[in-house]
């Protein structure tokens, strides 16, 4: 049974602060840290300190902050939308917190979580894009570590790209019908030519590419947009073995066509409003034939949908992806294949069992073992006898037959065998 998601004690929101006063009480290091954080916004900084350190004074001068050089009084925080008690003096910080609450102003007291109405996040700033990481005051160092990781992941051009998107939003809403067409445009905008141009520092070219993309997607252009199908490997079942590309495509998909063997937790990684179409595909129990699945993918592609065909393991290893690729190719539907961790690799990793080993096995075979009919042995069986590692998929029903035929053909009965079910 899936575990319940833990409840947040502090709910993250973004507060509008443009032109609003934010008061910071304190003149030392703690106050400077909060001033630098709030200084990344368009709020009006009001710093109350009768004795401010030189570095804070330099910040005030450089950033146009208001400095009230007097002993703290409750009147100093009136009209602020938030208050920081950052004096380093417990008694004063408590007084500031009490005054702020009496005035109905949210307050944060540095290093005193019991006095806080809110917690300040570690911030990744790509204005107008902002990512805030919080730990409810429990682990500021952890929040900073996460901030550093995320900061490295995001291009510096993300902010200008988002600003360009904002400038085109009204036009996009006017030209593109709500739903798939509009969603496809924005997906191509943030992942295609406009993003690449902006990343290269070419803002003008990014704008031109965005306009071209917008016009080509507009119904009046006469452009008939076909969809796209991604044949995606879901891996052996563990969510964290899914590739980053597979995760991205799931988030972009209008429709997810999935096999019964794919765990619900992986299917649920798609957008909440994505249509989910189960197509069965368990041994001996197929809710749709392969021909019906091929026809469904073509129909969805012709409807302009972004489709993820989600298969357990790797789509090219006993996944019948070859038939689906051929059908899509013949229908003129664009597609791509995203590999997944196949079951043999997951099983070997779980058991810490090398699939090739110097002096023992230098080759590997994937088989279902269902071709051991007649008198002659298939090529894979001959390789097994010569020392190759053999991975038998869907082998429960043929295990005895595989073992018997190989032993009859000369494979030692003492050959090591690992039997694995539900590898992940």
N, C-alpha and C positions, 0 to 999 in steps of 0.2 A: 504494500500500500504506500503511495507516495507521501513523503513527509510534508506537513503543512509549512507554508512559507512563514518565516519568523515575522512578527509584527514590528514595525518601526515605532520607536518612541518619539522620534523627531522627524517630521515630514518635510522633505525638501521642496522648496518653492523658490521662484525668482521674483523678487520684489522690485517694483519700479522706483527708481531713486533719482531719475533725471531732474536736476534743479532742486532736489529736496535736501534738507540739512541732515547730516549725520554727525553726532557729537561724540568726541573721544575725550575722556577725562584721564589725564596722565601726561607726564613729560619725559618719560624714559624709553627704554628699549621696547617694552610691551606696547606702549602707545604708538611708537614708530612702526612696529610690525602691522598694527591694525590700520594705521594711516596709509601704509603702502598698499595694503589689500584694498581698502575702500577707494584709494586713489586711482585704481584701475576702472572705476565707474565714473559716471557724470554727476555724482552727488556733490553737494557743497559741503566741504569738510570744515567742521568747527572743533578746534582743539583747545581744551581748557587746561591750562597748566601755568601755575605761577612761576615755576622754575623749570624750563624746558632745556633738555640737553642740546648740545651744538648740532648733532646730526638731525634731530627733529626740527630744530629751527631752520636748518638748511632745506629740509624737505618742505616746510611751510612756505618758505620764500620761493622755492622752485615750482611749486604746484598751486600757488594762489589760495592756499587754505586760510581760513580765518583763525587767528590766534587770540584767545582771551587770556591775557597774562594776569590772572588774579586767582586768589584762593577759590576753590570750587563753591558754587552756590546752585541750588536747585533751579533757579531762573535761567542758568546757562544752558540747560538742556531742553527748555520749553520749545515746542515747535519742531523738534527733531523727529524723524521717522524711525530712527533707531539710535541706541546709546551703547557705547563701549566703556565699561569701567576698567581702566588699564593703568591705574596708578601704582600698582604693586603694594599698596597699603590696604590691608584687609578691612580695617574699620572704614576707610574712605570708600573703598569699592562697595561695601555693604550699604553705605549711605546712598551712593549713587544709584545702586540697584533699587533700593526702596523708593527713592524719589522718582525714578523712571516708571516704576509700576504704578505709583500713585497718580502719575500724569498719563497713564495708559500708553506708555512707550515701551516697545520690546527692548530688552537689555541683555548684553553679553558681558560677563565679568571674566577677565582673563584668568585661566587656571583655577577658576572657582565654579565648577559645573553646577553646584547646588544653587547658585545665584542666577543661572542663565535661563532666559526664556528661549534663546536660540543659540545655535553653535555656528561658528564661521567655518566654511569649508576650505579645503585645499582647492585652489582654483586653476584651471587651465583656460587661459584667455586667448580666444581667437575671435574677438568681437567682430560681428554680433553673436558669434557662437561662443558659448561658455559651458564648461563642464565642471561641476562642483562635486567634490568627494568629501563625504562626512563620515564620522565614526561615533556620533553622539557624544563627542568629547572623550571617548574611551582610548583612542589611539592616534593622536596627532601625527606621530612619526609614521605610522602605517599610511595615513592619508597622504602625507608628503611623498612616500615611496610610490604609491599608486599614481599620484599626480605626475611624477617624473616619467613613469612608464607611458602614461597616456600622452603626455606632452611630446615624447619622442615619436609616437605613432602618427601624430597629426601634422599635416603639412602647414607651414606658415601661411600658405595661400588660401587656407580654408575660410578665413574671415572675408577677404575680398570676394571669394566665390559666393559666399552666402549673401553678401551685399548685392552682387549682381543678380542673384536669384530674387531677392526682394524687389529689385527694380523692374523685374520682368513678370512678377506674380500677377499683377492686374491684367497684363496683356495675355498671359497664358490662360487665365480664367475666362477671358473674353473669347479667345480663339479656339480653345480646346474643350470638348465636352467633359463633364465631370466623370470620373471613373478611370477605366483602363488607359485611355488615351492620355489623360493628364498625368497619371501616375508614371506611365512609360516615358513621357517627356522628361519629367523630373529625374527619373532614374538615369536616363541617358545624359541629362545635363550634369549631374553630380558625378557620373562615372565615365563620361565620354570626352569628346573633343573640347568642350568649354573648360572642363576641369583640368585637362592636360595643358591647355594653353595658359590658364591662370597659374598653374604650377611652374610653368616655364617663365613666369614673369611677364607674359604678353597679355595684358588686360584688354587691349583693343581687339586682338584676335579672339580672345575668349568671348567678348561681347558679340562679335560677328558670327562665331560658331554657334552661339546660343540662339541668335536670331534665325540663322539657317535651319537649325534643328526645330525651332518653334514653327516656322513656316512650313517645313516639310511634314510636320505632324498635324497641321491644321486641315480639317475636312475640305476646305475650299481649294486646297492644293491639288486635289484629285489623287493624292498619294494614298494607296491602300496599304495600310500597315499590317503585314503578317506578323504573327507572334513568333515566339522563340521557345524551344523545348530544350531543357537541360536534363540529360540522363545522369543522375547523381548517385554516387555510392554513399550509403548511409553508414558503412562500416559494420562492425560486428554487433553493435548495440549500445556501447558506452557513448554518451553524448560528447565527452571531451575527446573522442577519437575522430569526430567529424572534422573535415578540413575547413579552413577559413572560407574558401570559395564556396563550398557547399552551404555553409551557414549564410553567407551573403545572398546566394541565389534563393534560398528558402525565404529570406526576409523580403525579397523582391517579387516573389511568385504571386500570380493571381490565382493559380490552381496548383494543388499538390496531388499528384496521382501516385499512390503509394501501395506497396505490397503489404500483405498481412504480417510479414516477419519484421517489418520496421517498427521499433518501439514507439509508443504514443508520445513519449517525451521528445523524440527527435522530430516527429511530425509537428508537434506543438511549437517548434522553433520558428515556424513560418508566421507570417502576419496573422493577426487575429481574424481579419476579415477575408483571408484567403479561403477559397473553396477547397475542401478536402474530399478526394474521391478514392476510396479503397477499391483495389482490384484483386484482392485475394492472393492467389499464388502460393498456397501451401501445398505440400506433397499430396496429390490425390484429391485436392479440393480447390478448384479454380473458379472464382465467381465470374471471371471473364476469360474468354479464350485469348490467346496471343493476337489473333486477327482482330478481335474486338478492341483490345488495348491499342493496337496500331491505329485503328480507325479513330479511336477517341483522341489520341494525341494529334492526329492530322486535323480533326475537327476543331479542337481547341486552338491549334496553331493558326488555322484559317480564320478563326474568330478574333485574332489579334491578341490572344492571351499569352502571358509569360507563364510557362509551365515548368514545374519540376517533376520529373518522373523519378521517384525516390525508390531505390532498390537496396536491399540489405547487402552488406559486403561491398564488392566492387562490381559495377554494372557489366564489365567485360569478362568477368569470370563466372560462367554458368548463369548469367543474368539475362540472356536472350537480347542483349542490347544490339547485337548485330542486325537482328530482324527489325528492330525499331528504327535504327539508323537508316536502313535501306528504305523502309516505308516513308520516313520523313524526307529523305533525299529525293525519292521519286515524286513526292508531293510538293517539292520546292519549299519546304519549311526549314528555316535555319535551326540548327541544333548544336549542342556541344556536349562533351562527355567529361564528367568530373570524377576522378578516381576515388575509391574508398579503400579502407583497410580490409582486405579479404580475410575470411575466417581462418585460413591456415596461418597467416601471419599473426593474427591475434592469439590463436591457440598456442603457437610457438612462444610468443612473448610471455603469456601467462605461465607456461611451464618452464621458461628459461631454456628452451630446447632449440639449439641451432639447426636450421634447415639445411645448411651446407657446412661441412667441417673438413678442414684439411686432413687428407689421409683417410677419410671415411666416406664422404659424399661430396661430389663436385657438381651435381646437377639435381634438378627438382622437377617433379611432374604433378600437375593438377588433373584429377580425373573424378568421375562419378562412380566408376566401377560397374556401370550398367551395360558395358559393351563386352563382357566376358561370355559371349555366346559362341557356340560352335567349337571346332577343334583347335583352330589357330589362336594364338595369343595376340592381343593388340600390342602395338609398339610400346605403350607405357609399361605394360607388364614385363616386357623384355628388359626395359631400362631398370625396372625395380630389381630384377634378378641380377643385373650388372652393378648394383650399388647405389642407384639414384634414390633420393628421398621422394616418397610418394604421398601426396595429400589426397585422401579419398573424401570427396564431398557427398553429402546426402547418403552416407554409407551405412546407416544402421541396418537397413533391410538387406544389404548385399555383403555385409562384413564377413559372414561365414563362407560365402561363395568365393569372395576375393582371396581370403586366406587359403582356402583349400586349393584353388586353382594355382596360386603362386607356389605353394609347397609342392604340388604335383609336378610343376615345371622346374623345380630345383632350388627354390628359395629356402634357406635354412629355417626350420621351425623355431629356432632361437632368435630370429630377427626381432629387434626391439620394435614395439608398437605403442603408440600413445593414442588413447581414445578420449576425445574431448567433446563435450556438449555445452552449448551456451557460452562459447568463448567470448570474452569482451575485455 
